[in-house]
Amino acid sequence: MKKFLALLLALVMVFALAACGEAETTESPAASEEPAESTAPSEEPAESTEPGGEEEPATVTDPSEIADNMTSEDGTYEIAFVTDVGQLLDRSFNQGTWEGVKLYAYNNGLSYRYYQPANGDQATDDDRVDAMQQAVDNGAKIVVCAGFLQEAALRTAAINNPDVMFVFIDGYTLTEDPDDENSAVLTNVAGINFQEEQAGYLAGYAVVKEGYTQLGFSGGGGGTNPACCRYGYGFLQGASAAAAEDGVDVNVKYSWEYGASFGASPELQTMISGWYTTGTEVVFACGGSMFESIASAASANYGLVVGVDVDQSGDSDTVITSAMKGIAQAAQVALTHFYDGTWDEIGGTTTTLGAADDAVGLPTDTWSLENYTVEEYEAQLAAMKDGSLVVDAEYPVDDTDMDDADSLNGVLPNITIEVI
């Protein structure tokens, strides 16, 4: 199984993330609206001629070549995607997941559609349930849902639609009753999450090795998003390790301010601008559309940015590297299990993907690091894969919330953390 995952994830890691810089900027329709018609992918895909004269459809590897909106012949859509908070094309988590869904659907001749819960960043569980149910009513056989905030709605939708499969990305195993330890597991839900702490570590280590010692972390979810918390703690561990090796001291401004909804805001941009003007060199932008405010602040103040989830180098020339995880691959892996009849391998369980599955990393082809070499990075990644380099997912401090990073002062060497 691990070999299958590794091979599939390695195959699509590059092309599934490469198109983020070409994201569309038009507003996506709400879940209650019909998608706009498009000539793609209802047109025939490009063809290639095989020896013997037989023609086979060419596989599309660039998700930007596939329309976000399609029109199916019978008005139903077999594969559905329900977004997390923020925009569909957020250059981060939603977009990366959607690109994986589109690639799989298009290359396998399947209809697809996305749904955004009503009320945007203020969406309720009822709004999310409505979006999932609309997907089912429109013919979805499998529904891919992004983000941990989907838990309650996913539970309801899965119970109400036992013959429909649901993929819970950044999620975990769900039971019918979360308050009953003996409650039945929902086998039509597959939880897939990541070792974000590994990706965060790689990024923190790299920027300190590059020579930067004044860092920032701005996280989404207000300190309650498990994935962002793991990214942040990994970033601190990596920065600390590199600083200890090089005998330097690192300072980090660490904040969940203005990130509860993962959205861009003038307040966030003002705060990050203040960081840059007072000496911060690099900020890890960890929270979907928050990237827009952080990159704008960096651009105005000659600062630098670490992107998140996908390779964000194409979105701003301020990005020096990105802490990536294989969200597009995860969607394709889950869809593959559904369509090849092996859903029972992931349904009712939690699948965690990390370095050993080629599901986390930095984009060496596009990073702008000059002092930290690709060879050094590959050696470190190999150590993660074989288990000789272990990154903690949770703080080694008792009674510490994941947003209380200042308690790590004195625990992590060569690093001073200022929580804002």
N, C-alpha and C positions, 0 to 999 in steps of 0.2 A: 504493500500500500504506500509506504513512504517513498519507495522508488518511483511509483506512478506519480505521486504528488510532485516530487522533485523534478522529474522530467517535464511534466506539464507546466509547472510554474516557471522553470528555467526557460522553456520555449517561448512563453508569452510575456515574460517580465519586461523585455525591452519595448516591444511594439505596443503593448497595452497601455503603457504610460507615456509614450513618446508624443502623443498629440495634445497634451494638456495645454501647451502654449498656443494652440490653435482653437481654443474654446470659443463657441458661439457666445454672443453677448445679449441675444434677444431673450426677452422674458418668456419663461415656460408657462404653459397653461396650467390652471389649477386642476385638481382631480375631477371636479365636476364638469369640466369643459371637454369637448371633443378635440383631439389633436388635430393640428393643421395638416392638410394633405401635402404630400411630397412625392416627387417622382422617384425617390430612392427610399427604401430598397425594393419598391415594387417593380423597378426595371430589372431586367436580367443582369446579373453580375458579369463582369468581364470574363472572357473565356480564354483558355490556353489550349493549344493543340498538342496532344500527346503522340508519341510514336504510334504509327498504325492509323493515323487520321482521326482517332476519337478525340472529342472535345470534352474537357472537364472544366467546371466553373473554377475560376481563380479564387484563392482564399484572400480575403481582405484582411490586412494586418494593421491598417491605420483606422482607428475608430472615428476620426473626423470625416472620413469618407462615407460614413453611414449616417443617414438622417436620424435625428432624434425623434421625429414624428413620422410614422408610416401609416398607410392605409391598407388594411387587409381586405381581401376579396369578400369575405362574409361578415365583416364588421366585428369580428372577435379577435382577441389577442392572447396567444397561448402563454407567453412569458411576460410577467409583469415585474416592474420595479417600483417600490414605494420609497420615496426619499426620506432622508433625515431632515432635521431643521436646516435652514439655509437654502440657497439656490440649487437647482439641478446642476448647472455648470459652475460649480463653486471652485474649480481648479484644485479640488481636494477630494474629500471622502465621497460625497455624492457622485461627483463626476467620474472618479476612478471606478466606482462600482458600476455605474451606468455603462461605461465603456466596455467593461467585461461582459455585461448582459448583452449589449448590442453586438459585440463581436461574435459571441456564441450563437445568438439567434440568427444573425444575418448569414453567417457561414454555414449554418445548418438548415437554412430555408424555413425558419420559424417566425411567426409573427410576434411582435413585441410592442409594449407600450409602458410609459412611465406614469406614475400618479404622485401628485404632491398633496399632502393633507391640507385641508382648508385652514385658513388663519395663520399661515406662514410660521414665523418663529413663535407665535403664541398658540400653536396647534395643541389641542387637548387629546387625550386618549380616544375620546369619541371620534374626533376628526380623523385620527389615524385608522381606527376601525372602519370608518366609512370609506376611506381610500382603499383599504385592503379588500373590503367587501365589494366595492365597485370593480376592482380588478377581477375578483372571482366571477361576479355577475357578467363581466365582459369576456369570459371564457378562459381565464388564466388557469392553467394546470399547475403552475409553480409560481410562487411570488417571492421575489428577493427583496428583503427589507434591510435598510442600512441604519445602524445606530442603536445604542443601548436604550435610548428613550422609547423604542418600539416595543419593549417587553410586554407591558400590560395589554396593549392593543393586539400584539401578535398572539398572546395567549387566548384572547377572546376569539379572534379570527380563526385560529387553528382549531379551537373547540367547535366553533360553529360550522366549520368546513373540513371535516375529517378526511375527505378524499382529495383535498388540495394540499400540496407540499409547500412549506414555507422555509426560506433560508434567512437566518438571523445573523447578519454579518456584524462583527463587533459584539457578538452575543454569546449565548451559552445554552445549556440544556434547560428546557422549560417543563414544568409540571402543571397539571390542571389547577392545583391549589397551592400557591407558594407558601401558605401558612401551615400546610399539612405535610410533614416529612414523609408520610406514607402515600402521598398523592401519586397518581399515575403519571408517568412521563409521557409527554406529547411526542409520539414517534414521527409525526408529520412536520416537526420542526427540527432543522439542523442548525446548531449553533457553530459559528466559525469566528475565532478571534486570533489575535496575533501577539507575538512577543515584542510589543512596541518598545519595551525597555532596551532591547538589543539595538534597534534602529536609532533610538535616542543616544545610546552610549556611543555608537559609531560616529554620530554627528558631533557630539561634545568632545570626544577624543580628537577628531580630525581638526576642528577649528582651533583647539589649543595647540596641537602639534604644528598647525600652520603659523602660529605666533600670536594669536589673539588671547588676551587675558581679561578683557572687560566684556562680559557677556550678559545677555538678557534672555528670559524665557517668558512668553506671554501665551497662556493656555486657555483653551475653550472649555465651556461646561461649568465654569465657576468652581472648579476643584472637585466636582463630583463625577466627571466623566472618567471611567477607569482607563480607557485607552490613552487619553491625554495625560493622566497622572503617570502612567507607565512611561510614556515618552519623556516627560519632564524629569522623572527620577533617573531614568537611564542617561539623559543628557548630563545631569549633575555628576553621575558616577564616571562617565567617560571623561568629562572635563577634569575631574579630580585626579583620575588615574594618569592622564597625560601631564598634568601640572606636577604631580609628585615625581614622575619620571624625569621631567626636565628641570626640576628644582625651582619652579616659578609659583607665584601666588595668583590665583584667579578670583575675581569678584563677579558675582551673578545677581542681577536684579530679577526677581522671580515673582510673577503675578498672575492672578486669575481675574483681575479687574476688567470689566467691560467685555468679558468673554462668555457670559452665561448663555447667550443665544448664538454664539459662534459667528456673529455678524460683524461686518465693517461698521465703524462709527467714528464721528469726529472726536469723541472723547478718547477713544483708544488711540487714534492717530496723534492727538495732542500729548498723551502720556508717553508714547514711544518716542516722539520727537524730543521730549524732555530728556529721555534716557540718552539719546544720541548726543544731544548738545552738552551733556554733562560727562561724556567720556565713554559710553557704551559703544562697542565696536560692532558686535554681531548679536542679533536677536533671533531666537528660535521662534518662528511664527507657527504656533501649534493650535490651529482651530479653524479650519475651513475658510469661510469668507473673511475672517479676521485678517487673513493675509493681505488683503487689499489695503487696509489701513496701515499695517506695519510696513509693507513695501513702499507705500507713499511717503511715510515718515523717513524711511531709509533713503529714498531717492532725494528728498529735500535736504538731507543732512549728511550726505556722503557716508551713510551707514551701510551695513551689510545684513543679509537675512539668510537664515536656514529655513528651507521649505519643509513641508510635511506631507506625508501619505504618498504623494506622487512627485515626480521630477518637476519642480516649479521653475526651473531655470528659464524656460521660455516665456514666463509671465512677467519677469522683471530682471533687468541686468544687475540688480542688487543681490540676487541669490547666488551664493557661493557653493552651496550643496543642498541636498534635501534628504531628510530622514524618511525613507520610503518603506512601505509595506505592500504586500501583494494583494490589494483589495480587488483589482480587476481579475487576477488569477483565481482568487477565492470564489468569486461569482461563477467563473467558468468551471472550476473544479466541482462545485455543487451541482451545476446544471448538467455536467457530464455524468455524475452519479445518478441523477434522475433519469436521464435519457438512455443510459446503458444498463439500467436495471439493477444498479447496486446502491440504491438509496439507503438500504438497511445498514450500510457501512457508516453513514453519517447521520441518519435520522435518529432523533432521540438521544444524541450525544453532543459533546463539544469537541470540535477539532481545533487544535491550536497550532498555528503555523509560525515558524521562525527561521533562523539562519539555517538550521539543518534541512529545511524544506525549500531553501532559496527564496524565502518569502519576505526577507528584510534586507536592507542594504542602502548604499549610497550610489548615486549615478556617476560613475567615474568618467563616462564619455562626455559629460557636460559640466562637471564641476569646474570651478575656477581656482582650485587649490594649487599652489606652486611648490610649497615646502614639504607638504605631506604627500608621499608618493603613492601611486596605485599599488605598487608592490608591498608597501607597508600595510596598506588597507587590506589587501587580499590575504596577507598573513594573519592579520587580526580576525578577519571574517572566518578564515579557516579554523582558528582557535575556538571561535564561537561554535562552529559546526561540530567539531569533535568533542566539545564539552570542556576543554581545558581553560576556556575563558567563560566564566559564569557571571551573568548580570542579574542582580536582584530585581524582582518585579515590585516588591513592596519595601517600604522603609524599615530598616532594622532598629527601629526605635519604638518602644512600647507606647501605646495610647497616643499615637501620632497620626493625625489625618494626613492624607496625601497632599493637601494644600499647605501644610505646616512645615515647609522646607527648612525654616530657620533652625529647627531642632537638630538638623544635620550638621550645624556648625560644631566643629570639634570631633565629629564622627567621620566625615569624609575629609581626608587630608588636603592641605594646600588650596582650600576653597572657602570663601566667605560668601554666604547667601543672605541677601536682603530681601525679605518678603514684603511685597507692596500690595 
